[in-house]
Amino acid sequence: MPFKILFVCLGNICRSPAAENIMNYLISEAGLTEDFCCDSAGTSSYHIGSPPDARMTAAAQKRGIILEGKARRFEVSDFTEFDLIVAMDRDNYRDLLSLDPEGKYHHKVKLMSDFATQHQFKDVPDPYYGGQRGFDHVIDLLLDSCQGLLDELRSRS
């Protein structure tokens, strides 16, 4: 049974699909596709059914990573479906915890920054209203954090 990871941001068109696809890329490069399964979701319903943002897609393609998927909203059932839920920022983190008022699944919810090894940051900034440099910066943060996450998960097994 693969270890299931869900990446969560606000709209599920920039940060979380980028994290999902970067993680899938790193998992594939490490030959671990049987061991892990990744998905992404948003805390809002703004972009349900939309593909990843074109600017984020372009930033990822510069690194040889293809962004795939369609935006969906986080469902309470995701708490039981996934082994680890990774929020892109503290607002997403708080929103997720608020959907679990009894705290039953709080141990599964982490911040993306918890896994960074090369960069110091608390939140993966939402690049949606900024320029291309913001998208490139987010890809750099996610590459670092996803590699750190994969390394941590491999060290546990």
C-alpha positions as CSV (number, residue, x, y, z in Angstrom):
1,M,0.0,0.0,0.0
2,P,1.6,3.3,-1.1
3,F,2.1,6.2,1.4
4,K,-0.4,8.9,0.3
5,I,0.5,12.6,0.3
6,L,-1.9,15.5,-0.3
7,F,-0.6,19.0,-1.0
8,V,-3.0,21.8,-0.2
9,C,-3.1,25.5,-1.1
10,L,-5.9,28.0,-1.6
11,G,-7.1,27.5,-5.2
12,N,-5.2,24.4,-6.3
13,I,-3.9,25.9,-9.5
14,C,-0.4,27.2,-8.5
15,R,1.4,25.9,-5.4
16,S,-0.2,22.6,-4.5
17,P,-0.3,21.2,-8.1
18,A,3.3,22.3,-8.5
19,A,4.2,20.5,-5.3
20,E,2.3,17.4,-6.3
21,N,4.0,17.2,-9.7
22,I,7.5,18.0,-8.3
23,M,7.1,15.3,-5.7
24,N,5.9,12.8,-8.4
25,Y,8.9,13.8,-10.5
26,L,11.3,13.2,-7.6
27,I,9.6,9.9,-6.7
28,S,9.9,8.7,-10.2
29,E,13.6,9.8,-10.5
30,A,14.3,7.8,-7.3
31,G,12.5,4.7,-8.7
32,L,9.9,4.8,-5.9
33,T,6.6,5.1,-7.8
34,E,5.2,2.0,-6.1
35,D,5.9,3.4,-2.6
36,F,4.2,6.8,-2.9
37,C,1.0,8.4,-4.2
38,C,0.5,12.2,-4.5
39,D,-2.5,14.5,-5.1
40,S,-3.4,18.1,-4.4
41,A,-6.4,20.2,-3.4
42,G,-7.4,23.7,-2.5
43,T,-9.2,25.0,0.6
44,S,-11.4,27.1,-1.7
45,S,-13.7,26.3,-4.6
46,Y,-12.5,29.1,-6.8
47,H,-10.9,27.1,-9.6
48,I,-12.5,23.6,-9.5
49,G,-11.8,21.7,-12.7
50,S,-9.1,24.2,-13.9
51,P,-5.6,23.0,-15.0
52,P,-2.5,24.3,-13.3
53,D,-1.8,28.1,-13.9
54,A,0.1,28.7,-17.1
55,R,2.8,30.8,-15.4
56,M,3.4,28.0,-12.9
57,T,3.5,25.5,-15.7
58,A,6.1,27.5,-17.5
59,A,8.2,27.9,-14.4
60,A,8.1,24.1,-13.8
61,Q,8.9,23.3,-17.5
62,K,12.2,25.3,-17.2
63,R,13.2,22.5,-14.7
64,G,11.9,19.7,-16.9
65,I,8.8,19.1,-14.8
66,I,5.4,18.8,-16.4
67,L,2.4,20.0,-14.4
68,E,-0.7,17.9,-14.8
69,G,-4.1,17.7,-13.0
70,K,-7.3,19.5,-12.4
71,A,-8.1,21.7,-9.4
72,R,-10.4,20.2,-6.7
73,R,-11.5,21.3,-3.3
74,F,-10.2,19.6,-0.1
75,E,-12.8,17.3,1.3
76,V,-13.1,16.2,5.0
77,S,-12.8,12.6,3.8
78,D,-9.2,13.5,2.6
79,F,-8.2,13.3,6.3
80,T,-8.8,9.6,6.3
81,E,-7.7,9.0,2.7
82,F,-4.2,10.5,3.0
83,D,-1.3,9.6,5.3
84,L,0.2,13.1,5.2
85,I,-1.4,16.5,4.3
86,V,1.0,19.3,3.5
87,A,-0.2,22.9,3.6
88,M,1.6,25.5,1.6
89,D,1.2,28.3,4.1
90,R,-0.1,29.0,7.6
91,D,-3.5,30.2,6.4
92,N,-4.0,26.9,4.6
93,Y,-2.8,25.1,7.7
94,R,-5.3,26.8,9.9
95,D,-8.1,26.3,7.4
96,L,-7.3,22.5,7.4
97,L,-7.2,22.3,11.1
98,S,-10.5,24.1,11.4
99,L,-12.1,21.3,9.3
100,D,-11.1,18.8,12.1
101,P,-12.5,20.5,15.2
102,E,-11.9,17.4,17.4
103,G,-8.2,17.3,16.4
104,K,-8.4,13.7,15.3
105,Y,-6.2,14.3,12.2
106,H,-4.1,17.2,13.3
107,H,-1.0,15.0,13.5
108,K,-1.3,14.4,9.7
109,V,-1.2,18.1,8.8
110,K,2.2,19.7,8.2
111,L,3.6,22.8,6.6
112,M,5.6,22.6,3.4
113,S,8.3,24.7,5.1
114,D,8.8,21.9,7.7
115,F,10.7,19.9,5.0
116,A,12.9,22.7,3.5
117,T,16.7,22.1,3.8
118,Q,18.2,24.9,1.6
119,H,15.8,27.8,2.2
120,Q,14.4,29.4,5.3
121,F,10.8,30.4,5.0
122,K,7.5,29.9,6.9
123,D,5.1,30.1,4.0
124,V,5.3,29.2,0.3
125,P,4.1,32.6,-1.0
126,D,1.1,32.6,-3.4
127,P,2.5,33.9,-6.7
128,Y,-0.9,34.3,-8.4
129,Y,-0.9,38.2,-8.4
130,G,2.8,38.6,-9.0
131,G,5.2,38.3,-11.9
132,Q,7.1,35.4,-13.3
133,R,10.0,35.7,-10.8
134,G,7.5,34.8,-8.0
135,F,6.6,31.6,-9.8
136,D,10.2,30.7,-10.3
137,H,10.9,31.4,-6.6
138,V,8.0,29.1,-5.6
139,I,9.4,26.3,-7.8
140,D,12.7,26.7,-6.1
141,L,11.1,26.5,-2.6
142,L,9.0,23.5,-3.6
143,L,12.0,21.6,-5.2
144,D,13.9,22.1,-1.9
145,S,10.9,21.1,0.4
146,C,9.8,18.1,-1.7
147,Q,13.3,16.7,-1.8
148,G,13.5,17.2,2.0
149,L,10.2,15.5,2.4
150,L,11.2,12.6,0.2
151,D,14.5,12.2,2.1
152,E,12.6,12.2,5.4
153,L,10.1,9.6,4.3
154,R,12.9,7.4,2.9
155,S,14.8,7.6,6.2
156,R,11.7,6.3,8.1
157,S,11.4,3.1,6.0
